[in-house]
Amino acid sequence: MHVVMFADQHLESLGGAQVSMRLQKRFLERAGHVVTVVAPRPHRESAGDAAYLDLPSIAITPDREYALTWPGVRTDRFLDAEMGARLRVDVVHVQADFWGAFIGHRYAARHGLPVVHTMHNRVDVGIEATAPFPRLVLRALNAWAGRVLPGGAAARAGVRGRAVDSGTSPRGAREGTGSSRGPADGWAFLRQLARLSRAVTAPSSHFARRLEAHGVAEVVDVIWNGIDDDVLDAALSAEASERRPGRPRFIWLGRMSPEKRLLPFLEAVIASGIEAEVEIVGGGAQLRAARRLVERSSPAASIIFAGRLPYTETLRRLADADAVVQTSIGFETQGMTVFEAASLGTPAVVSDPDIAAELGSGVWAVADATVPALAEALRSAAADIVAGTPAVPDPSIAERFRQSSRTAAMVDVYARAVAAGR
């Protein structure tokens, strides 16, 4: 099977969705499938891969980490020319929310291909956290989708490409929802994408149920993002050892942007007064502000900014930590880091109640969204770690989170989507 994945950002850029897609790609290839990944061309040095099809793009962040490709006829022509030299495509897997989604759905419509769409993003929460006028942005986003997606205003005006008929919609998706009906919110936007898909998947039960409740699709398949089998086997086969002596070790990792709540986390570390080792892994726009906050506050904890790390090294540090700290609320559609940590036996301090519920055990839950509540959870976790009674993750997560099992589940969805069009 030849699977063409579409992403908003290049797979070598920073982000949980990119990490997940890199693993998906590798394990699909390991299972004998062919994968092409279509994404904006990066503006920073990155690893090359023959499976990457890089689209002309412009950098959209000061650090040149992220880029945008404008969806339209020029991009369509470039993509079709490049894809013409590759194998016949069986299924399109859209794992994007914005320009990547538009480009992917337009490509599938032009060539009569089935689409599986993985919803990675709480669009409404993300935009509210990052945009100064979120309602206006959501209105504009819905209008943009209505103009450029197949079957929208652009298609009705005669733009190249065919509209997708109702036979390609997911089971129970609500046709005709979008910018023209109902509120122009994040859910309306996601409904516009879902109506063009034969199957919709989500990386967690809580997000899948939320998508269903808002009419994005009647049935959303839950397929977790996974962890590398080889890395997990190596970690699980290592000889058991006593905890490395020293103060409690906490790790926070991710993109340093407002919705991830790095600054409130650092404020909580400072307010908690815990004597601990705190490692911050990742990069992003708030790095400078985070460093300044630590420098002027003299916390009791030692706080180290480790920068971006390779995947295997990140997992090694997760395994070595006493707890990982998850601080975003309402934004994460899975919270991949805490599942990786749980697979390695590392518990988590969790701010998002949906993620805490999905993990089950191995959690110090934060009572609310305030800095004092997070500080109290950190104090509790540190005390339990020092006492030798930390929270213990569910051991079954390690097996359920393997990428090989997640890939097999997704291949079943692909096969269903392909069969539905015959």
N, C-alpha and C positions, 0 to 999 in steps of 0.2 A: 504494500500500500504506500502511495506517495502522499504524505501529509504536508500541507503548506500552512505554516503558522504565521499569524500576523500579530505584531507587537507595537505598542506606542513607542517603546524605547529599545535601543539595541541591547542584545542579550549580555553584552560585556559591560553594561553600565550598572550602577548600584541600584538594588531594589529587590524585594522578596519575589515579585512576579518574575523578574529576570532570572533569579537563581532557580526558581521552580522550572521555568521553561528550558533552561540549560540542561537540567536533569531529565526532563521529559524527552528532550531531543536525543540525549545520549542513550536513554533506555529504549526508546523507540528504535533507534539504529541498532542497538544490541539485539533487539528482537527481530531484526531483519527488514525493518521498514525504512523508507527513504524520507528524509525531512528537509524541507526548505524553510528558512526563517526570514520573513520579510519585515524590515524595520528601518527607521531613519539611519542614514550613514552617521557614524560617530564622529565627533570633533576632538576626541582625545585618542591617544594611542591605545589600540585594543588588539586582542588576539584575532588572527584571521582564521576563517573556516570556510571551506567550499560550500557549506550548506547555507551560509549567510548571503542573502540578497539585499544589499544596502541601497536604499533609495536616496536620491538627492535630498538634502536637508539643510536646515539652518539651526545653529545653536540657540537655545532659549534660556539658558542659565549662565550666570557670570563665570562659573567654574567649567563651563563647556561640557558638563557631564551629560546633559539631556538635550535632545534635538527634536525638531518638528519637520514633518514632511506634509506639504499642503495637498489635500485630496482633491483631485480634479482630473481633467482630460489629459494634461501633460504627464502627470504621474501615472495614470492608467496606461498611456502609450509606452512609457519607459518600462513599467512592470510587465506588460504583455510581451514586449520585445525580449526582455531578459528571461522570462519564463518560457518563451518559445524554444529555447535551447535546452530545456530540462525535460525530465520524464513527464508523461501524462499524469495529471493530478487526479487523485481519488476523492479527497476530502479537504476542505478548508477549515482550519481551527483558529478562530479569532480569539485572541487572549489580550485584547486591547479595549480601551474605553472611549478613545477620542479619534484622532486622525488615523491611527492604525486600524481601528474598527471600521471606519468609513471606507478606507482603501481596501480592506479585506472583503467587506460585503459587496463593494462595487465589483471587485475582481470575480467573486463567486457568481454574481448575477450575470456578468458578461459571458461567462463560460458554462453556465448551467450546472454549477457544482454545489453539493450539499455543504451546509455550514454547521459546525458545532461551535457554540459560543460559550467560553468560560468567563463568567462575571467575577473579576478580581476586586472590584472597586466599589465602595460605598460613595458614589459620585456626589450625592448631596452633602455628606459629612466632609468629604475631602475638599470640596469647593468652599464650603462654609469656613473651613479652617484656614484656607490659603488665599481666598479672594476678598477684596474690600467690600464688594457689593454682590454677595452671592446670589440673590434672587435675580438680579439683572444678568449675571453670568449664566445662570441656568436657563433663563429665557433665551438668551443668545445661543446657547449650546443646543437647545431643542430646535430653534429656528435653523441653525446651521445643519443639524442632522436632517431636518425636513427637506432642505434644499439639495443635499449631496447624496443622501442614501437612495438606493434603488427604490422606485415606487413613490418617491417624494416629489417635491415641486420641481426639482431639476429634471427628473426623469419625465415628468408630465410635459415639461417644456421642450422635450426632444433631445436631451443630452444623451450621448452615445451610451448604450447599455440597455438591458431589458429589465422591466419591472419583475419582481418576484411574485408569483401567484400564491394563493393561500395554501396550496399544497406543500409549500416549503416551510411553513410556519411550524414552531414547536407545538407539541400536543397541548391544546387548550390555551395557547397564547391569544391575547385579545387583539384582534385585527383593528387597524385604524386608530390605535391610540398613539399619542405623540403630541407634537406641538399644536395640532389642530383641535384636540379635544382634551378637556380636563386641565389641571394645573400644569404649568410648564416647570415641573420639578425634576429631581434626579430620577425618580421612578418612571416618569413619562419618557425621559430620555432612554432609559434602559429598555422600556417596552418597544421603542422604535428599533432597537438592535435585535431584540428577541423575536420580533415578528418576521425577521428575515432568516431565522435559524431553524434547523430541523431538530436540534437538541440544545438545551441550555444546561450548563453545569456550574457548580459553585464549590469552593474549597472547604466549606464547613456546613454543618447542619443548621446552625443558627442563621447564617446568611441565606441559605437555600429557602428556609421557611419564611424569611422576611421577603425574599423575592416573590415567592408564591402569594404571600398575603397582600402584596401590592400589585398583583395581576401581571407581573412580568412574564411568567409562564405558569401554567397549571401544575406542571411537574418539573422540578429541577433536580437533576442527578447530583448527589453529593460525592465528590471525589477529592479527597485531601491532596494537597501538595505534599510531596514525599521527601524522604531523606535517602541519600546515596547508599545503596545496599552494601557496597564494598567498604565504605567508611564505617557504617554501622557494624558490620561483621568484625572489622578490625578492632573497633572499640569494645564490642561485647566479648570478643575472644581474649582480650588482654587480661592478664592475671589480676584478680581482685587485690586491692591494696588499701591500706588505711588512708584516711584523709590526710593530705599534706598539711603538716603543722602550720599554724599561723592564724592571723585574724580572719574573720569571715570574709569570703571573697564573692563579690557581686559583679555581674557583668550586664551591661546594657549595650545593645547593638541595633543598628538600623540607619535609616536615612535621617539626617539632622534637619528636619523641617517641622513647622509648628504642630501639625497634626500628630506627630510622634511624641510630643511633649517631653523632649529632652530637658529643657530648661526647668519645668516644674519638678522633674526627677532630681536634678542637681540641687534645687532649692530644698527638696525634701531630705536629701542626704545631709545637707548642711544643717537643717532644722532638727534632724533626728539626733545628732550628736554621736552617731554610731562610730566606733573605732573599727574600721573595716578597710579592705582593699576594694576599690571600685574601678573597674576598667570600662572605658567607653570605646566601642568599636564601630567604625563607620565614618562617614563624612557628609558634608552638605552645607547649606547656607548658614546654619546656626552655629557652626563650629567656633567662629571667632567670638560670638556672644557667650557661648558656653565656657570658653577658656577665660574670658574676662570675669565671668561670674565666680568661677572657682578661685582665680587669682586674688580677688578682692575680699573673699569671704573666710579664708583660712579654716576650712572644715577639719573636724577631727579625723575624718576618713582621708586616706590617700586616694586621689583621683588621677587616673592616668588616661590620656587620650592616645589610643593605639593606632588610630587611622584605619584605613581600609586594609583588610587582610584576605588572603586567599581562602576559599571555601573550607578546605581541609583544616587549615590552621584555625579558622573561626570555630569549627566544630570541636577541635582539640581544646580550645580555651573554654568553650561551653561545658565540656566534660570535666574540666579541671575546676570550674567555678562551683561554689556552694549554692548559688541561686542566680537565675537570670531574672531581670526585671523588665516587665512589659508595662508600658505607661500610656499608650494611646487608648482612647475610649470612643467606641462607636465607629471608628474608622476601619479597623482591620476586618477583613472578611474571613480570615483564618487566624492570623497570629502565628506564622510559621515558626518563628524562633523558639517559642515555648514548646512546640511539639518536637522540634529537633532536640531541645534540651531534655525533654521528658524521655525521648528515645534513648538518650545517653545516661539517664538516671539522675539528671539534675532538676530539682524543683524550681518553682517560679513564684515571684511576687507579681500578682496580676491585677491591673487596674480595671480592665474591661470585664464586667460580669458575664457576658456571653462567652468569652474565651475561657474564663474560670470554670463555667459550667461544662463546657465541652471537654476540658481537660479532666474534670472529675476530681482526682486526688493529686497530691503533690503540689498544692497551691497555698500560698498565703494571700488571701483575697483582700483587696483594698476596699474599705467601707464606702468611700465616695470619691468624687473627682477633685477633692481639695488637697493641697500640699500637706496640711497636718495629718490627714488620713493616710497618705502615702508614707509620711515620716513614721507614723505609728506602726504601719505594716513592716517597714524596714527594721524598726527596733525589735518587733516580735520575731522576725526572721533571724536577725542577728543573734538574739537571745537563744532561740531554739538551736541554731547551728553551734554556738558555743557550748550548750548543754548536751550536744550529741543527739538531739531529738528532732532533726529537720523533717519537714514534710517529705513524703515519699511518693514519687509519680507512679501511675498505673503501669505495671510492667508490660501489659498487652499492647501499649501504644507502640513499642519498638517494632513489633511485627506488623501491626496495622498501618504503620507509617512508611514501610519500605517502598521505595520508588518502583520496584518491579511489580508489586501488587497494584499500585496506583496506575501504572502504565497499562497493565492488563485490563483494568476496569475501564480506562479511557478508550482502549482499542475496541472494546465491546460497544461503547457509545458510537464510535466512528462507524462500525459495521452496521449498527441500527440506522444511523443517518443515511448511509449509502443505500441500504436496502429499501428505505422508505421512498426513495425516488424511482425505484424500478417498476 
